[in-house]
Amino acid sequence: MRRVTRGQISDRKTRNSQQLNIPLCKTAAGQRTFQDRIVNLWNSLDKDLQLCKGSVDFKNNLKAKMLDEFLKQE
């Protein structure tokens, strides 16, 4: 799967230009595909998680964020 951002599609600089582009689907079944769900999930992540350089950094930052949120609930 090729990563295409919204900025590459429209060539405009907006606050959402770095988010992944969500392909349009004609049916509800198309909107439940893995690709559509993962793009929505990725776009909902914090910017610091999206900007991680590697998978190890991403995993460590995600674990730290989840632990912080868990400890705040107690």
N, C-alpha and C positions, 0 to 999 in steps of 0.2 A: 504494500500500500504506500503510495507516494504522499508525502506531507505537503499539502497546499494550503497556504494561509489566505485569509480574506484579503490581505493587502496585495498579494500576487494576482488575485482575480480582478480587483478594481483599480489598482495602482493609486489608491488614495491613502493618505495617512490619517487614520482614525484611531480611537482608543481600542477598537476591536481588530485592528489590522493584523495583529500578531496571533490571533486565535485561528484555529484550524477551520477551514471552510466546510460547511455541512452540505453535502450533496442533496439536491432536491429529489424527493420520492413522490411518485404519483399515488401510491397506495399506502394504507396503514401498515400492511405487512412489510413494505419497504422501509418504513420508519422504525421497525423493530429489529432491523438487521444489526449484526455485530458492529459493522463499520459506523453506522449512525449512532449507536449507543456509546461507542468508545470515543467518538469525536465530541459528543455532548459532555461526557465525563471529563475528558481532557480539558475542554474549555471552561469547565466549572472549577478546576484546580486553581490554587493561588499562583500568582506570577512567579514566586520564588521556586515553586516546585516545577513549573513549566520551563524555567530557565536553567535547570540543572544540566551540567555538561555530560554526565554519564549515569548509567543505571545504578551504580553503587551510591553516588551522591543522592540520586532521586530516592532510593530506598531508605537511606539514612534520614533524609529530611522528612520523608513521609512518616516514618516511624516516630520521629521526634514530635511532629505535629499531632499525630494521633494520640501519643502519650500525654502531651500537654492538654489536649481536649478532654481526655479521660480523667486526668487529675483535677481539672476544673469542675467536673461534674460532682465530685465527692464533697 
